[in-house]
Amino acid sequence: MKNSQLILASSSPRRQQLIRSLNLPYTICVNDVDETLTEKLTPVEIVEVLSTKKAAAVFEKIQSKNKHGIIIGADTIVVKDEQIFGKPKDKNDAISMLLQLQGTKHEVYSGITCIDSDSGKRIVESQKTIVHMKSLQIEQIERYVNTGEPMDKAGAYAIQGLGATIVDSIEGSYFNVVGLSLSLLSDMLGEFGIEVI
């Protein structure tokens, strides 16, 4: 397929690393998107709406620039007892999140939107992974937060970093927790005629 280039609508280093692992040509194109949602949505709807917003913003941006490819937008949230945990506002917020998540299980939802820049064809999917977090002492949580790692992560932890030491087990896709399910993405790209393997 002529549009085999991927256009990642994300500044996330984790997502860029995952896209790189597919060994397909790609570029990064980011547009600031207002992630405020006024209506009450389910976790699945939230990640699908926000991933679509991100991909659609880049689609609009590149229309005049003659760029061709499949635009990929993604969004991830952490949910426990119907409460949404996004990125922490500050250290105290990160500590509060981890105090609520420690010793329990929670869900991580990631949405992916792919848009063909030529045809406008759009596919939107999402995936859920259940994460079991270890019981933690407040001192452990404070030490982890002081590393700075949790500050730009949904739920205030990074399973691909030091946060791996506070996760007991998961049910589902590991990469979904990192922020981009490669298995799901490869299936979606297949629908555009792009074969990952």
C-alpha positions as CSV (number, residue, x, y, z in Angstrom):
1,M,0.0,0.0,0.0
2,K,1.4,3.4,-0.9
3,N,0.3,5.0,2.4
4,S,2.4,2.7,4.5
5,Q,3.9,5.6,6.5
6,L,2.5,5.9,10.0
7,I,1.9,9.4,11.5
8,L,1.8,9.2,15.2
9,A,-0.3,11.9,16.8
10,S,1.5,11.8,20.2
11,S,4.4,13.3,21.9
12,S,4.6,10.4,24.4
13,P,8.1,8.9,24.4
14,R,6.6,5.5,25.3
15,R,4.2,5.5,22.3
16,Q,7.0,6.6,20.0
17,Q,9.2,3.8,21.2
18,L,6.4,1.3,20.6
19,I,5.7,2.6,17.1
20,R,9.4,2.3,16.4
21,S,9.4,-1.4,17.3
22,L,7.0,-2.1,14.4
23,N,9.8,-1.4,11.9
24,L,7.5,0.7,9.6
25,P,8.3,4.2,8.4
26,Y,6.7,6.8,10.7
27,T,6.7,10.5,11.6
28,I,5.5,12.4,14.6
29,C,2.9,15.1,14.2
30,V,1.4,16.5,17.4
31,N,-1.4,19.0,17.8
32,D,-2.5,20.3,21.2
33,V,-5.9,19.0,21.9
34,D,-8.3,20.1,24.6
35,E,-8.9,16.9,26.5
36,T,-11.8,18.3,28.6
37,L,-15.0,16.3,28.3
38,T,-18.2,17.9,29.5
39,E,-20.6,14.9,29.0
40,K,-20.6,11.8,31.2
41,L,-19.0,9.0,29.3
42,T,-18.0,5.4,30.0
43,P,-14.2,4.6,30.2
44,V,-14.3,3.1,26.7
45,E,-16.1,6.1,25.3
46,I,-13.6,8.5,27.0
47,V,-10.5,6.8,25.5
48,E,-12.1,6.4,22.1
49,V,-13.3,10.0,22.0
50,L,-9.9,11.4,23.1
51,S,-7.9,9.2,20.7
52,T,-10.2,10.3,17.9
53,K,-9.8,14.0,18.9
54,K,-6.0,13.6,18.7
55,A,-5.9,11.8,15.4
56,A,-8.6,14.2,13.8
57,A,-6.6,17.3,14.9
58,V,-3.5,15.9,13.0
59,F,-5.7,14.9,10.0
60,E,-6.9,18.6,9.8
61,K,-3.4,19.9,10.3
62,I,-1.8,17.9,7.5
63,Q,-4.5,18.2,4.8
64,S,-2.8,21.3,3.3
65,K,0.7,19.8,3.7
66,N,0.4,16.9,1.2
67,K,1.4,14.4,3.9
68,H,0.2,10.9,3.3
69,G,-0.2,8.0,5.7
70,I,-2.2,6.4,8.5
71,I,-2.6,8.8,11.5
72,I,-2.6,7.1,14.9
73,G,-4.1,8.8,17.9
74,A,-4.1,7.1,21.4
75,D,-5.3,7.8,24.9
76,T,-5.0,5.9,28.2
77,I,-6.8,6.2,31.5
78,V,-6.8,4.3,34.7
79,V,-10.1,3.5,36.4
80,K,-11.0,2.1,39.9
81,D,-14.5,1.9,41.2
82,E,-15.7,4.1,38.4
83,Q,-13.2,6.9,39.3
84,I,-11.0,8.1,36.5
85,F,-7.3,8.6,37.3
86,G,-5.5,10.7,34.7
87,K,-2.1,12.3,35.0
88,P,-1.4,13.7,38.5
89,K,-1.5,17.5,38.9
90,D,1.4,17.5,41.4
91,K,3.3,15.2,43.8
92,N,0.5,15.2,46.4
93,D,-2.0,14.2,43.7
94,A,0.3,11.4,42.6
95,I,0.6,10.2,46.3
96,S,-3.2,10.3,46.7
97,M,-3.7,8.2,43.5
98,L,-1.2,5.6,44.5
99,L,-2.7,5.3,48.0
100,Q,-6.0,4.6,46.4
101,L,-4.6,2.1,43.9
102,Q,-2.2,0.2,46.1
103,G,-3.3,-3.3,47.4
104,T,-6.2,-3.4,44.9
105,K,-6.9,-4.1,41.3
106,H,-7.9,-1.5,38.7
107,E,-8.5,-1.2,35.0
108,V,-6.4,0.5,32.3
109,Y,-8.2,1.5,29.1
110,S,-6.4,2.6,26.0
111,G,-8.2,3.8,22.9
112,I,-6.6,3.9,19.4
113,T,-7.9,5.8,16.4
114,C,-6.4,5.3,12.9
115,I,-7.3,7.7,10.0
116,D,-6.2,7.3,6.4
117,S,-5.0,10.8,5.4
118,D,-6.1,10.3,1.8
119,S,-9.5,8.6,2.1
120,G,-10.5,9.8,5.6
121,K,-11.3,6.2,6.5
122,R,-11.4,5.9,10.3
123,I,-11.2,2.9,12.6
124,V,-11.6,3.3,16.4
125,E,-10.9,0.6,18.9
126,S,-10.1,0.2,22.6
127,Q,-8.8,-2.4,25.0
128,K,-8.9,-3.0,28.7
129,T,-6.2,-4.6,31.0
130,I,-6.7,-5.3,34.7
131,V,-3.8,-4.4,36.9
132,H,-3.2,-5.8,40.4
133,M,-1.0,-3.5,42.4
134,K,1.0,-4.6,45.5
135,S,0.2,-3.3,48.9
136,L,2.5,-0.3,49.6
137,Q,3.6,1.7,52.6
138,I,3.3,5.4,52.4
139,E,7.1,5.7,52.6
140,Q,7.4,3.5,49.5
141,I,4.8,5.6,47.6
142,E,6.6,8.9,48.6
143,R,10.0,7.5,47.5
144,Y,8.5,6.4,44.1
145,V,6.8,9.8,43.6
146,N,10.0,11.6,44.4
147,T,11.8,9.8,41.5
148,G,9.6,11.9,39.2
149,E,8.5,9.0,37.1
150,P,4.8,9.1,38.0
151,M,4.3,12.7,37.1
152,D,3.2,12.4,33.4
153,K,1.5,9.0,33.7
154,A,-2.1,8.1,34.0
155,G,-2.7,6.6,37.4
156,A,0.7,8.0,38.6
157,Y,2.8,4.9,37.7
158,A,4.8,3.6,34.7
159,I,4.6,-0.2,34.3
160,Q,7.6,-0.1,31.9
161,G,9.8,1.7,34.4
162,L,10.3,1.6,38.2
163,G,6.6,1.2,38.5
164,A,7.0,-2.4,37.4
165,T,8.2,-3.1,41.0
166,I,4.8,-2.1,42.4
167,V,2.7,-4.1,40.0
168,D,1.9,-7.7,41.2
169,S,0.3,-9.0,38.0
170,I,-1.9,-8.0,35.0
171,E,-4.7,-9.6,33.1
172,G,-4.6,-8.6,29.4
173,S,-2.1,-6.7,27.2
174,Y,1.0,-5.3,28.9
175,F,1.5,-2.8,26.1
176,N,-2.1,-1.5,26.6
177,V,-0.9,-0.4,30.1
178,V,2.1,1.3,28.6
179,G,-0.3,3.2,26.4
180,L,-0.5,1.5,23.0
181,S,-1.6,-2.1,22.4
182,L,0.7,-3.3,19.5
183,S,-1.5,-6.4,19.0
184,L,-4.6,-4.3,18.6
185,L,-2.9,-1.7,16.5
186,S,-1.4,-4.3,14.1
187,D,-5.0,-5.7,13.5
188,M,-6.3,-2.2,12.8
189,L,-3.4,-1.4,10.4
190,G,-4.2,-4.7,8.6
191,E,-7.6,-3.2,7.8
192,F,-5.8,-0.4,5.8
193,G,-3.7,-3.0,4.0
194,I,-0.6,-2.5,6.2
195,E,0.9,-5.9,7.2
196,V,3.1,-5.6,10.3
197,I,4.4,-9.2,9.9
